Amino acid sequence: PGLVVWGMPPVWGMPSASPFCLKLETWLRMAALPYTPRYLDRPPRSSTGKVPYVELPSGELLADSSLIIAELTRTHGVQLDAALTPTQRGQAVALQRLVEDHLYFALAWERWHEPAGWAETKVAYFAHVPAFIRWMVPPIARRGVLRALHGHGIGRLRPEEVVAAGCADIDALAQCLGEGPYFFGGEPTTTDAVVYGALANLHLAPLPTALQARLRGHASLVAWVERMRGRYWGEG
């Protein structure tokens, strides 16, 4: 079947509730690299124990969305970032760290820690799990996520501090985007896929959270999410 992307089943009308899976699938569409999505019904076979991971036609498995993108860029000669200046490449790294090493954890906190978010998450995320074990899996998964949030540090903050930190991330993204159609000019780059994975999850999920409200308060970011969705997912 060519390139296979392993991830979680679609949730809430989105291709994936995982920012990292959505990032990778969006990037593959940007790069015009055909792929087949497959959804896990057992623990991941990746070296990281996480999704997404890809299975190459050779049978080789590649893990970690950023490492996958780097390898496919190299092997397929993808030119999405070819026009970036050295300064823009530095900014791209900084934006990726903001999204994946901070904003992602605030988003996860709203879904897995907060009671209202968890009430929706535990139903949507585990709908594909066999009914006879569905009562057992969500609490175990939640404990693991809460441990990760605590280890990261964001899980040790007061709720208002988590919200303030996540909102500051969103405000920073709005400032970096400015009025441009994409983050580094007239055409999207890998940075747009990185940011889309997180912001589409905030904007499109049926969870009325503080971070979603902050995002929707930035008309430029909302327009950008819809622009990306219309261009790469056929919706708008």
C-alpha positions as CSV (number, residue, x, y, z in Angstrom):
1,P,0.0,0.0,0.0
2,G,3.0,2.4,-0.1
3,L,3.6,4.6,2.8
4,V,1.3,3.8,5.8
5,V,0.7,6.2,8.7
6,W,-0.3,4.6,11.9
7,G,-2.3,6.7,14.3
8,M,-5.5,7.0,16.3
9,P,-9.0,6.9,14.7
10,P,-10.7,10.2,13.7
11,V,-12.4,12.0,16.6
12,W,-14.9,14.8,16.7
13,G,-15.0,15.1,12.9
14,M,-11.2,15.7,12.8
15,P,-8.7,13.4,11.1
16,S,-7.0,13.0,14.5
17,A,-7.3,14.4,18.0
18,S,-3.5,14.0,18.3
19,P,-1.7,17.2,17.3
20,F,1.3,15.1,16.2
21,C,-0.7,12.8,14.0
22,L,-2.5,15.7,12.4
23,K,0.7,17.5,11.9
24,L,2.3,14.6,10.0
25,E,-0.8,13.9,7.9
26,T,-1.1,17.6,7.0
27,W,2.6,17.7,6.1
28,L,2.3,14.7,3.8
29,R,-0.5,16.4,2.0
30,M,1.5,19.6,1.7
31,A,4.4,17.6,0.3
32,A,2.1,15.7,-2.1
33,L,3.3,12.3,-0.7
34,P,0.6,9.6,-1.0
35,Y,-0.1,7.6,2.2
36,T,-2.6,5.3,3.7
37,P,-3.9,6.0,7.2
38,R,-4.2,3.0,9.5
39,Y,-5.6,3.1,13.0
40,L,-4.3,1.2,16.0
41,D,-6.2,-1.6,17.6
42,R,-3.2,-2.8,19.7
43,P,-0.2,-1.1,21.3
44,P,2.0,0.8,18.8
45,R,4.9,-1.1,17.2
46,S,7.1,2.0,17.1
47,S,10.4,2.3,18.8
48,T,9.0,5.1,21.0
49,G,5.8,3.3,21.9
50,K,3.8,6.3,20.6
51,V,2.0,7.5,17.5
52,P,2.3,8.6,14.8
53,Y,4.7,6.2,13.2
54,V,5.0,5.2,9.5
55,E,5.6,2.0,7.8
56,L,7.7,2.3,4.6
57,P,7.1,0.1,1.6
58,S,10.2,-1.9,2.7
59,G,8.5,-2.7,6.0
60,E,10.8,-0.4,8.0
61,L,9.2,1.6,10.7
62,L,9.9,5.2,11.4
63,A,8.8,6.9,14.6
64,D,8.5,10.5,15.9
65,S,6.7,13.0,13.6
66,S,9.6,15.4,13.3
67,L,12.1,12.6,12.6
68,I,9.7,11.1,10.0
69,I,9.4,14.5,8.3
70,A,13.1,15.0,8.3
71,E,13.7,11.6,6.7
72,L,11.0,11.9,4.1
73,T,12.2,15.4,3.2
74,R,15.6,13.9,2.6
75,T,14.6,10.8,0.7
76,H,11.9,12.4,-1.4
77,G,13.6,15.8,-2.1
78,V,10.7,17.7,-0.5
79,Q,11.3,21.5,-1.0
80,L,8.7,22.9,1.4
81,D,11.3,24.7,3.5
82,A,13.9,25.3,0.8
83,A,13.3,29.1,0.6
84,L,13.6,29.8,4.3
85,T,16.4,32.1,5.4
86,P,18.7,31.1,8.3
87,T,16.8,33.4,10.6
88,Q,13.5,31.9,9.5
89,R,14.9,28.4,10.2
90,G,15.8,29.5,13.7
91,Q,12.3,30.9,14.2
92,A,10.8,27.7,12.9
93,V,12.6,25.7,15.6
94,A,11.5,28.2,18.2
95,L,7.9,28.0,17.1
96,Q,8.0,24.2,17.0
97,R,9.3,24.1,20.6
98,L,6.5,26.5,21.7
99,V,3.8,24.4,20.2
100,E,5.1,20.9,20.9
101,D,6.9,21.3,24.2
102,H,4.5,23.8,25.9
103,L,1.1,24.5,24.2
104,Y,0.5,20.8,23.6
105,F,0.7,20.2,27.3
106,A,-1.7,22.9,28.1
107,L,-4.1,21.4,25.5
108,A,-3.6,18.0,27.0
109,W,-4.3,19.4,30.5
110,E,-7.6,20.8,29.4
111,R,-8.6,17.4,27.9
112,W,-7.2,15.0,30.5
113,H,-7.1,16.9,33.8
114,E,-10.1,19.1,33.8
115,P,-13.4,17.3,34.6
116,A,-15.4,18.9,31.7
117,G,-12.7,18.0,29.2
118,W,-12.2,14.5,30.6
119,A,-15.9,13.8,30.4
120,E,-15.7,14.3,26.6
121,T,-12.3,12.9,26.1
122,K,-12.9,9.5,27.8
123,V,-15.9,8.9,25.5
124,A,-14.5,10.1,22.2
125,Y,-10.9,8.7,22.5
126,F,-11.9,5.2,23.5
127,A,-15.0,4.6,21.4
128,H,-13.0,2.2,19.3
129,V,-11.9,0.1,22.3
130,P,-13.8,-3.2,22.7
131,A,-16.8,-2.7,25.0
132,F,-15.8,-5.3,27.5
133,I,-12.6,-3.4,28.5
134,R,-13.8,0.1,27.8
135,W,-14.5,0.7,31.5
136,M,-10.9,-0.2,32.4
137,V,-8.7,1.5,29.8
138,P,-9.6,5.2,30.1
139,P,-8.6,5.5,33.8
140,I,-5.3,3.8,33.2
141,A,-4.5,6.0,30.2
142,R,-5.5,9.1,32.1
143,R,-3.2,8.3,35.0
144,G,-0.3,8.0,32.5
145,V,-1.1,11.4,30.9
146,L,-1.4,13.1,34.3
147,R,2.0,11.7,35.3
148,A,3.4,13.1,32.1
149,L,1.9,16.5,32.8
150,H,3.3,16.5,36.3
151,G,6.7,15.5,35.0
152,H,6.6,18.2,32.4
153,G,5.8,20.7,35.2
154,I,2.6,22.2,33.8
155,G,0.6,19.7,35.8
156,R,2.1,21.2,39.0
157,L,0.6,24.7,38.3
158,R,-2.7,26.1,39.5
159,P,-5.5,26.0,36.9
160,E,-5.4,29.7,36.3
161,E,-1.6,29.5,35.7
162,V,-1.9,26.7,33.2
163,V,-4.6,28.7,31.3
164,A,-2.5,31.9,31.4
165,A,0.6,30.1,30.1
166,G,-1.4,28.4,27.2
167,C,-3.0,31.7,26.3
168,A,0.4,33.4,26.1
169,D,1.5,30.7,23.6
170,I,-1.6,31.4,21.5
171,D,-1.0,35.2,21.6
172,A,2.6,34.7,20.6
173,L,1.5,32.6,17.6
174,A,-0.9,35.3,16.5
175,Q,1.9,37.9,16.7
176,C,4.3,35.6,14.7
177,L,1.6,35.0,12.0
178,G,0.7,38.7,11.8
179,E,-1.5,39.4,8.8
180,G,0.3,37.0,6.5
181,P,-1.5,34.0,4.9
182,Y,1.1,31.7,6.3
183,F,3.8,31.8,9.0
184,F,6.7,32.6,6.6
185,G,5.0,34.3,3.7
186,G,2.8,33.5,0.8
187,E,3.3,29.7,0.9
188,P,3.1,27.3,3.8
189,T,6.1,25.5,5.2
190,T,6.6,22.7,7.8
191,T,6.0,25.3,10.5
192,D,2.4,25.6,9.3
193,A,1.9,21.9,9.6
194,V,3.3,21.9,13.1
195,V,1.1,24.7,14.3
196,Y,-2.0,23.4,12.5
197,G,-1.8,20.1,14.4
198,A,-2.3,22.0,17.7
199,L,-4.6,24.9,16.6
200,A,-6.9,22.8,14.5
201,N,-7.4,20.6,17.5
202,L,-8.2,23.6,19.7
203,H,-10.5,25.3,17.2
204,L,-12.4,22.3,15.8
205,A,-12.9,20.1,18.9
206,P,-16.3,20.4,20.5
207,L,-14.7,21.4,23.9
208,P,-15.5,25.0,24.9
209,T,-12.3,25.6,26.8
210,A,-10.4,28.8,27.8
211,L,-7.7,28.1,25.2
212,Q,-10.3,27.6,22.5
213,A,-11.8,31.0,23.4
214,R,-8.4,32.7,23.3
215,L,-7.7,31.2,19.9
216,R,-11.1,32.3,18.6
217,G,-10.4,35.8,19.8
218,H,-7.6,36.1,17.2
219,A,-9.4,36.4,13.9
220,S,-6.1,36.0,12.0
221,L,-5.5,32.6,13.6
222,V,-9.0,31.4,13.0
223,A,-8.7,32.5,9.3
224,W,-5.4,30.7,9.0
225,V,-6.8,27.4,10.5
226,E,-9.7,27.6,8.0
227,R,-7.2,28.4,5.1
228,M,-5.1,25.4,6.0
229,R,-8.1,23.1,6.4
230,G,-9.6,24.2,3.1
231,R,-6.3,23.8,1.2
232,Y,-5.3,20.4,2.5
233,W,-8.4,18.8,3.9
234,G,-11.0,19.9,1.4
235,E,-13.0,21.8,4.0
236,G,-13.4,25.4,4.9
